[in-house]
Amino acid sequence: MDFGDDAYNGNDYADIGEAQATVSATNAEIAKSQNLMQAIVKNTQITAEAIRMLADITSSMSGKIDSLVGATNSVAAASNRAADAGYQAAAASNRAADAAAMGKQHDA
């Protein structure tokens, strides 16, 4: 039955064709929304994995930096010990020189 260009069917309800078009359009929008949600899930998973990798790298680098700081401190401590030993050797040498000078004065 044809109701003309305005598609009025004599009551206040839409034609079946219009309802089917609405359902089809709604289903198409639902499909788009589901595709977007799947893309969001995928991107979230990729982001979470990247964050985990960054955390692992940061932890690894932190350990290496701590090791370098420890090694640097060990080298500094060894340098200080070597400097102290050098000062002690110089002091001993000065005492020996003083003793030798005093011995020469007694010999004279």
URNORJO-V861103 format. One record per backbone hydrogen bond with DSSP energy under -1.0 kcal/mol. NH is the residue of the N-H (numbers start at 1). CO is the residue of the C=O. Records with the same first field share a line. If there is no record, write none. Layout:
NH = CO ; CO
This chain:
7 = 4
19 = 15
20 = 16
21 = 17
22 = 18
23 = 19
24 = 20
25 = 21
26 = 22
27 = 23
28 = 24
29 = 25
30 = 26
31 = 27
32 = 28
33 = 29
34 = 30
35 = 31
36 = 32
37 = 33
38 = 34
39 = 35
40 = 36
41 = 37
42 = 38
43 = 39
44 = 40
45 = 41
46 = 42
47 = 43
48 = 44
49 = 45
50 = 46
51 = 47
52 = 48
53 = 49
54 = 50
55 = 51
56 = 52
57 = 53
58 = 54
59 = 55
60 = 56
61 = 57
62 = 58
63 = 59
64 = 60
65 = 61
66 = 62
67 = 63
68 = 64
69 = 65
70 = 66
71 = 67
72 = 68
73 = 69
74 = 70
75 = 71
76 = 72
77 = 73
78 = 74
79 = 75
80 = 76
81 = 77
82 = 78
83 = 79
84 = 80
85 = 81
86 = 82
87 = 83
88 = 84
89 = 85
90 = 86
91 = 87
92 = 88
93 = 89
94 = 90
95 = 91
96 = 92
97 = 93
98 = 94
99 = 95
100 = 96
101 = 97
102 = 98
103 = 99
104 = 100
105 = 101
106 = 102
107 = 103
108 = 104
